[in-house]
């Protein structure tokens, strides 16, 4: 009898350990540890150049725009989809918001004209993606790939392949410069991250997103309007691209059809490394933010040490593969535990 009790206790402890390993807290703890290790490497190889407050501000500034795109991407991937067009939509929104006509209106009326234009362009592109995927039943990869190409082409046509400099004093006063020692775009990123966490973790919308990504048919039978919700997810991702466009205009002071090139890959990588399942059904905003910081810090370490960007790309690829393999391993453990 005692042996049976001991066996039961051991099984219980193993199950508890598995739950802890697969829990969000453990995953986020692992990401924090990885980030700290990168910081140690940066300090060991570059010393004060890496550890300075100025460099920290640079890292956060570089992470801000990708971070906002990644938060939007977290929602759509959690819902079982993917959006390859966020970088191109950012470029299109930045160009449209910085045309001479838009800037002329903004100089007369206020900076909100430029911001509203960027947000509407991003939202509109996201809605097109959402309608194609949800109601047109186009595969998300194909629908958003088409938007990637079309948005970039439209941006080139509008800008005539030229860079459009921002010359609206009210916009520059509102979005450029620092607050409490940090660029204003970093504070925008922080606000979007908090809003995204609350929406995903504390609202019915977030719970429905997880349900749709986990099992769309079961979600439909439970009364969730899956198609409409899917459309909302792509609209949300497009809106994030619009916000990213405003941040890009604030950081660079120019709208260009090349803005946001390949940002979609960085966003997807950060989301996956952060612990959101590519198959859908589980997402984490905290993990996404940590994933963005990990990749940005990695890039910063390579730049400070004058290392080859090709090696950096290889390192990023290895990190992504490792993250996906860990996801599969945890999913298999959860499946075996549930069975």
MORAJO-V800236 format. One record per pair of residues at least 12 apart in sequence whose C-alpha atoms are under 6 Angstrom apart, sorted by sequence separation. I is the first residue (numbers start at 1). J is the second residue. D is the distance in whole Angstrom. If there is no record, write none. Layout:
# MORAJO-V800236
i=I j=J d=D
i=I j=J d=D
This chain:
# MORAJO-V800236
i=275 j=287 d=6
i=274 j=287 d=4
i=274 j=288 d=4
i=97 j=114 d=5
i=271 j=288 d=5
i=274 j=291 d=5
i=270 j=288 d=6
i=273 j=291 d=6
i=97 j=117 d=5
i=97 j=118 d=5
i=270 j=291 d=4
i=270 j=292 d=5
i=93 j=118 d=5
i=93 j=121 d=5
i=273 j=323 d=5
i=85 j=144 d=5
i=92 j=151 d=6
i=111 j=170 d=6
i=84 j=144 d=5
i=88 j=148 d=5
i=111 j=171 d=5
i=83 j=144 d=5
i=84 j=145 d=6
i=107 j=168 d=6
i=85 j=147 d=6
i=89 j=151 d=6
i=185 j=247 d=6
i=85 j=148 d=4
i=88 j=151 d=6
i=92 j=155 d=5
i=88 j=152 d=5
i=214 j=280 d=6
i=213 j=280 d=4
i=214 j=281 d=4
i=213 j=281 d=4
i=210 j=281 d=5
i=210 j=282 d=6
i=176 j=250 d=5
i=175 j=250 d=6
i=166 j=253 d=5
i=166 j=254 d=5
i=197 j=285 d=5
i=165 j=254 d=4
i=164 j=254 d=5
i=164 j=255 d=5
i=163 j=255 d=6
i=134 j=227 d=5
i=163 j=256 d=5
i=134 j=230 d=6
i=134 j=231 d=6
i=131 j=231 d=6
i=130 j=231 d=4
i=156 j=257 d=5
i=155 j=257 d=5
i=130 j=234 d=5
i=126 j=234 d=5
i=127 j=235 d=5
i=126 j=235 d=4
i=123 j=235 d=5
i=126 j=238 d=4
i=123 j=238 d=5
i=122 j=238 d=4
i=123 j=239 d=5
i=122 j=239 d=5
i=122 j=241 d=6
i=119 j=239 d=6
i=122 j=242 d=4
i=68 j=189 d=6
i=64 j=186 d=5
i=119 j=242 d=4
i=118 j=242 d=5
i=61 j=186 d=6
i=64 j=189 d=5
i=79 j=209 d=5
i=79 j=210 d=6
i=78 j=210 d=6
i=79 j=212 d=6
i=80 j=213 d=4
i=79 j=213 d=4
i=78 j=213 d=6
i=90 j=241 d=5
i=94 j=245 d=5
i=90 j=242 d=6
i=93 j=245 d=6
i=86 j=241 d=6
i=90 j=245 d=5
i=76 j=233 d=5
i=98 j=255 d=6
i=95 j=255 d=5
i=94 j=255 d=5
i=95 j=256 d=6
i=72 j=237 d=4
i=91 j=257 d=5
i=72 j=240 d=6
i=91 j=259 d=5
i=91 j=260 d=6
i=90 j=260 d=6
i=69 j=240 d=6
i=69 j=241 d=6
i=87 j=260 d=4
i=87 j=261 d=6
i=87 j=263 d=5
i=87 j=264 d=5
i=86 j=264 d=6
i=65 j=244 d=5
i=84 j=264 d=6
i=70 j=267 d=4
i=74 j=271 d=6
i=80 j=279 d=6
i=80 j=280 d=4
i=79 j=280 d=5
i=78 j=280 d=4
i=77 j=280 d=6
i=78 j=281 d=5
i=78 j=282 d=5
i=78 j=283 d=5
i=67 j=292 d=6
i=63 j=296 d=6
i=28 j=287 d=6
i=35 j=294 d=5
i=42 j=301 d=5
